[in-house]
Amino acid sequence: MAQQFKRKERKSLLNRTWLPLLCVPLLGFGASGKALAQGLPAVNLVGNNTPVLLAQGVTTPGVLPTDATKGAQLLERANAYPGFKLRLFQKLPANLWINGSTEVNQRLDTNVFLKYKEPQPDYVFRVAPNLTVGYNPRRFNNTGVYAQYFVIKDVYTVHYKQLTPPTTQSIAMGLRHTQYPKLFKNRVQFVYDIQARELFQSRGLRQADLTPSFSATWFATPKLTLFSSTTLQMRSGQLFGGPQREMDPFYTVGGYYRSANGKWLFSVTDTFVTNFREPHFKYSIPKQGNVNMIADFEIDRTIGNIPGLQAFIRAEPVWNWRSNNVTGLSGFDFRLYSGLRLSFYKPPLGATMDMIKKSLQQQDGDAAAAAAKKNAKKNKGKKGSGTSDPGKDGTTPPGESKPGETVPGGTGDPKNTSQTPTTDPSVTTTVESAVLPPAEPTTSMVPVSAPAAPVAVDQAQKTALETQAKSL
């Protein structure tokens, strides 16, 4: 009797856990609107009778909000991982910027269905390429438009049929403005961004987001960087629809520290997300709202001499609450990642080129001023060692006469023809200009392109800046 009771208990346990999950693909051909056993959310039939199990606003619990909504993570990753430089970048327009990365990882997921009770672990393989291309107009070096595309594909080992088929893709366009306020010794960067995107999750299902965001980055030291960001995700069924289905504010804080040799990078990020769905908004998919917090602790190591290739290990605890114990939105999940990431980044060089030009102009101006000052000192030295100042000793300078007196060769001598007009353009000098000492040169008298030979340091700096401009 005891053995029969144990067998019945095992069968009931199997029915509560595995059987509903295995029956998910069959429900698409059966009656719609039936709920899965033991708290599984209702199956919504969309295009071609394809069942979609929605959780966290996407078609699989494996894609977290921070995975689908990148926000400031991409901006900080571009700062932390500058990537390798291609010679092709030198031939591209200066105001064009590119940020790309491809991540291949494997993870241990302790609660793949995000259930409040009876969590089920799995081993997952992920490929996540991401590409962003933008352009800053010439007159607006810190403001630009961009387009973004990324894919998230998870392949599960144990729950392959239930969770592997959905593939998340996103196409977005946006406007971004970067500001460098004069705070903390010009070590602060503000980024204002607004993005409109369409999320492709399953056949027949349309999800569109409008996400304005603001991020602040403080480069405390060459090794330590701190950042924070706020993103408001407004979801609807059509592009630019606004918050018709749900509204999700994201709050992120974090920082990263780079080792002295630049090969090790330690980063910590924490994101708090509140998903406002029904009853605040109609037509929410899924209908149940929730609150979750996602933390990331990552260690990266540059491989070889390729700056853009890193091997990483990341620990990611996930907390969910206020979800009414709905599967896919509840429970605690711990994920342990390891993998490789290849990233490349071409920054917009318009502002950099303008800064170099201003530096070169300033170097030319400083060199011209230094040359003029040195010439003035030489002229003063010659003047002090030469003849005495005319008029101080009572003598009359040559070529001049006292009132009422005519001096041969002076200004009143009719034989003196140096003051008479002449049609010969080559004769332009006068007696006064030939005899009187030259006027002291000023800065305005020295051309901007005057050679800066006396100032060797400025010339070296100018040469270095010109070489940097050519390399860019």
Steps between C-alpha positions, in 0.01 A plus 500: 500500500779740585673434169176557306448829685853614414447413135176702490677793668780490241247493217315797645827688541586422140162628389554823694844572353594331172163411346365858468829613345504219247139574405567865415561435126178293481277769646537707186286249313252459784271734684648844550466692821562201726753558772790269557501304817662621819522871429625503142360812324234464235614418149420772247446380146656729242555449129497148363373363834848541650489494881704772666598474864576859597706600800679825585339646189682262265431153368737317732593546867864472398510855361504744790399868475865605506569267207223638279532864609868586482480860620824632645668159492610549139630850569707389795621193314630729223694695763625190677578296187633737234563202271744462219561758228463407137685682223162523328388740772756756381329514161151544643347845564628664817150556642394137447512284813461124536451288811486124453541191713439128480468295816506121514442355845380201694313525826367298787141610562353384831137602430433501126120538536526770770263313730426585861536135606670192364765674285646302212862552389640476150814556295458768233712610206454858369611700198435876513632720217433874519576784256439874529587748222458875547591831340554841655439795263789740449338790682382279786805296598342385827156414358428219257255247366559126506354160410534186709445129447557208736408132532471280809490126444493252787536124459395291800624153581229346719199713400590524135150471353332732746743793507738483203277592200442873570766731359498863613594766244485877517526779242522852639570858401585780735632846574788555741661811648822498703587778741825567689417736788771676695460285809762310699781644286323420172481128581123465464304390194123532452317309227140573400343233281162416352443179308210349307521130426299197398552171678461178302417220740263261328300469180192722509602689815606864476668680785621859458684710757572868542788542746633841606802476730759707682840381622780667694859375508775619730857414406631520854850377416663346194418162658165559674174602329155535659171537314124511546207510260122526484295349218124510446372221277153564353361196319222479243401300195600763244811709453486836684183380675610598849393319819199309369592158639742569783752746643828390657744738670861379530746631761863395462815573702843347461868541441808328368864492598788433264827347614834675466605300195159553336431129446264438792164670544264465797143629462193514726151597376162499673169569322159548663196454272130553568258360240165683505242293313132429570294659648701814416515416129275290280614230260813425703701196395538344751225646718669455838740773609803445718814652647848357452858586575790371292862525616810420297851430633745450218874439460656545155842413368644619169624211288834538323576825321147553369347785703144415404502132600418418861430186696256560785326341796176658620276426797142624466252466786138588412228585755128514411210607720148650485417249225220306671719187469442483123746269328739692277493806727575361847764345716874537530737407219878481500693493175869432459644600160832437332597574144671726246417848379636675192432872482604788278428870524563792268425829677382815319813698419341831399532654845852357534609652169360839601687479831826417319450792261444738789811366670705555183370854465582568863849360450551728196378801695724426797801448270432830320465688829824348631686594182368857515601532864850377428539743207382783723767415756768497228393841370503644849854367551622657176334829587664514842850426368481740200485883475340707769143609480475800266393822662609415849853642462389817313634385160296496188467172316638481147258606231300725735527873560411739766213736444598762240821319400570309182746215520661361183332172428234569761129524460512867404780468241358539148778269372364217711285290265427211737172663607377590153237271346623257243329269255749220552328239721830358612592825674285488814744579781547837660784659685312464823446128446861454404643690791259453791524178697238237412181481699470228757316200356169394653307180491265631233795567270612135504311276257323192637707274281828640625761235571528395861865397490591670832239287685605138445253355750199656326617375162537147638152510648361628173668218308360243744149639465522499121615137508210409727254674267636310199475167685138574592 
